[in-house]
Amino acid sequence: MQPHISAQDHDFYRALAAKDARFDGVFFAGITTTGIYCRPICRVKTPRQTSCVFFSSQAAAEAAGFRPCLRCRPELAPYNLQQNLAHAIWQKISAGALNEASVETLAEQVGLSSRQLRRVMLQEFGVSPVELAQTQRLLFAKKLIQETKLSMTEIAFASGFGSVRRFNALFEARYKMSPASIRRTQTPTESQQGISLRLAYRPPYAWDQLLTYLHGRAMLGLEQVDLQQACYRRSVQLDGKTGWVEVSHAADKQQLLLHIAPSLSSVLLPLLARIRQQFDVEANPIVIAQHLQQDLLLAQQMSRTPGLRVPGSFDAFELAIRAILGQQVSVAGATTVAGRLVQKFGVPMQSPWQGISHHFPSPDCLAQLSVEEIATIGVPKTRAATIQQFAAFTAVGGLQFKLGISLDEVIRTLKALPGIGEWTAQYIAMRALRFSNAFPAGDLGLQKAVSHDPSQMALRCTEKQLLQRAEAWSPWRSYAALLLWQSL
C-alpha cells in the first residue's frame, strides 16, 4: 500500500505555498505537527515542507491518522475524477453504494471479484473500499453539520450510518471531537423552508452559457430555468422520496448553491451525486482547455466562453426520452412535445414555484402505455413506438451499464434498439451517461460550425470529415461539441 505521494512532493509543496486553486482536490496535505490535513487552497500559514505529507485522497489522509481541517473543509474540495475503473468505483462508493450493499454485491455489479475490487482500490487510493466508504460518510456528515440545521439523527442516517451510536463513535474516534462541537462553531445559513448545501468546482465555470443551454430544453412542469435570477429548478423523485431542488451560482466562492426540499433529507447523498453530474461539477477546465486549444477554432471559442461545461442530466431515462423526441425536429419543437409528455403522463406534485408541477413519468408508466396513447402528445407513431420500447428497455435495467464499459459498446447496445440511431445514441452517451468522448458527428450544427463557409451546403463538412478532425480532440470530444454548438 502507498497511502501518500512521494515523487511529486516538491511540486505539490510549491502548489500548497502558492494556494494554487488548480490543484484543489488533486491532492491533500497532511501536517505532521498538527495532525490535520488541508486542501492546497487553505488560507492558514504555510507549514514547513518537512512537516507536510501529501495524499491523493481524503481517505488516504484519514487512514494515515490525519483529521480534516475545519477552516478549508476538505469535504468541499471538487473531486479529482479520472477516466478509469478505480475512479468510477470511487464515484459509486461516494454516492452511497456501500451504505446498504456489501463489498461483494458492489464487486458483482462492477464485474470483478471482491478480492479484485479491494486490490484495485488499494492500488489507486491506498485504502480498502470499506475505509473509503467510511471516510465519505464522515465527510458528508461533517458537511451536513456545518451547512444545515438537520438533527444529528437525520444527519447520521442521511450519511449512510446504520445508527446514531455508530455515527457518534466513528466520528469521535476518527476526528477526536464530537459532532456537536463542530456545529457550535458554525452558523448554518439554511432557511426554514429548505435545506441549503454547497458544491465546489474548479474555475472557470461558464454558468450563464450552461443555464441558457438548459433553458432552451427545459420540460414544462418538470424543470424551470429563471434567467433573471440565474437559477435552475426542478422536481425530484428519488428512492421513493419526492420534492424539489433549486441550483444557483456563487461565482465569488466558486460554488454552486443548492436549495433542497426538506422531504429529501434522507436521500441527500445520491441527490448531490446527480447534481454533480447534471452540472458537470467535476470537470477540470484547465486540463480540457490545454488539450483542445491546439485546434484554432476551439481555442477561439474557449477564449469567449472559458469554463464551458457539458450539461448532464439529473435522470438518464428522462434525458434519453428528450433526445428521442428531438429526432429530426427543432430544439423548440422537441421541448414543446416533451412538456406535453410530462403534463399528460407525469405525476402531479407541489412546489414553491408554479412552473414546477410534475414528476417525469417512470419507465414502467411509459412502457405500459399504448403507442396510440403516446402519439397523442403530437409525435408520429413510429417515434411513439420508440419511446415505448426504450421505456421497456430501461424498466428492466437496460440503462444500468457496468462500470468500465467502453463507449463503443454502449453505442452498439443503444443502436440495437428500434428507432435509436447514431446521433441519438451519442447524445445519450454524452449527456446522460457522461462519456466525455461521445460525439454526435452526424449533427448538422457541428458540421456547419467547422465548415469554412457555413452558408453554402456544398462546402459543408461531412460526417466522415468531421470524425477525422475530431480524432485530435479525444478524449474530450463532448466538450469540443459544446464549444462548436456555442460558436453558432
C-alpha positions, 0 to 999 in steps of 0.5 A: 500500500502507498497511502501518500505521494512521494515523487511529486512532493516538491511540486505539490509543496510549491502548489500548497505555498502558492494556494494554487486553486488548480490543484484543489482536490488533486491532492491533500496535505497532511501536517505532521505537527498538527495532525490535520490535513488541508486542501492546497487552497487553505488560507492558514500559514504555510507549514514547513515542507518537512512537516507536510505529507501529501495524499491523493485522497481524503481517505488516504489522509484519514487512514494515515491518522490525519483529521480534516481541517475545519477552516478549508473543509476538505469535504468541499474540495471538487473531486479529482475524477479520472477516466478509469475503473478505480475512479468510477468505483470511487464515484459509486462508493461516494454516492452511497453504494456501500451504505446498504450493499456489501463489498461483494454485491458492489464487486458483482455489479462492477464485474470483478471479484471482491478480492479484485475490487479491494486490490484495485482500490488499494492500488489507486487510493491506498485504502480498502473500499470499506475505509473509503466508504467510511471516510465519505460518510464522515465527510458528508456528515461533517458537511451536513453539520456545518451547512444545515440545521438537520438533527444529528439523527437525520444527519447520521442516517442521511450519511449512510450510518446504520445508527446514531451510536455508530455515527457518534463513535466513528466520528469521535474516534476518527476526528477526536471531537464530537459532532456537536462541537463542530456545529457550535462553531458554525452558523448554518445559513439554511432557511426554514423552508429548505435545506441549503448545501454547497458544491465546489468546482474548479474555475472557470465555470461558464454558468450563464452559457450552461443555464441558457443551454438548459433553458432552451430544453427545459420540460414544462412542469418538470424543470424551470430555468429563471434567467433573471435570477440565474437559477435552475429548478426542478422536481425530484423523485428519488428512492421513493422520496419526492420534492424539489431542488433549486441550483444557483451560482456563487461565482465569488466562492466558486460554488454552486448553491443548492436549495433542497426540499426538506422531504429529501433529507434522507436521500441527500447523498445520491441527490448531490451525486446527480447534481454533480453530474447534471452540472458537470461539477467535476470537470477540470477546465484547465486540463480540457482547455490545454488539450483542445486549444491546439485546434484554432477554432476551439481555442477561439471559442474557449477564449469567449466562453472559458469554463464551458461545461457539458450539461448532464442530466439529473435522470438518464431515462428522462434525458434519453426520452428528450433526445428521442423526441428531438429526432429530426425536429427543432430544439423548440419543437422537441421541448414543446412535445416533451412538456406535453409528455410530462403534463399528460403522463407525469405525476402531479406534485407541489412546489414553491414555484408554479412552473414546477408541477410534475414528476417525469413519468417512470419507465414502467408508466411509459412502457405500459402505455399504448403507442396510440396513447403516446402519439397523442402528445403530437409525435408520429407513431413510429417515434411513439413506438420508440419511446415505448420500447426504450421505456421497456428497455430501461424498466428492466435495467437496460440503462444500468451499464457496468462500470468500465464499459467502453463507449463503443459498446454502449453505442452498439447496445443503444443502436440495437434498439428500434428507432435509436440511431447514431446521433441519438445514441451519442447524445445519450452517451454524452449527456446522460451517461457522461462519456466525455468522448461521445460525439454526435458527428452526424449533427448538422450544427457541428458540421456547419460550425467547422465548415469554412463557409457555413452558408453554402451546403456544398462546402459543408463538412461531412460526417466522415470529415468531421470524425477525422478532425475530431480524432485530435480532440479525444478524449474530450470530444463532448466538450469540443461539441459544446464549444462548436454548438456555442460558436453558432 
